[in-house]
Amino acid sequence: MKRIVDDLFGKFDPQGFVVTVTRTIAETGSVAIEYEACGRTGDGRPYQNYYVTLLRVADGKVTEVRPHNDTAHLLKLLG
């Protein structure tokens, strides 16, 4: 997993992303966060993608993180 993350993030501008949270929904034990990330690839192309991350919470701590995004868009851009 570390290799996948390192390889993926190494293809983006090291200055990072601007992340904007657009919606949160919470119920007992779960929080869903919808957000947009904008930045640039390492070769200067613009990147914009939408994400939803589901968090499971127990005893005031996050116990599970499940991120979801448009992986086809990501792979097309990064090839």
BELVEN-V837569 format. One record per helix or strand of 2 or more residues. SS is the DSSP state (~ for helix, > for strand). FROM is the first residue (numbers start at 1). LEN is the number of residues. Records with the same first field share a line. If there is no record, write none. Layout:
SS=FROM-LEN, FROM-LEN
//
This chain:
~=2-8, 71-8
>=18-10, 30-12, 46-13, 61-9
//
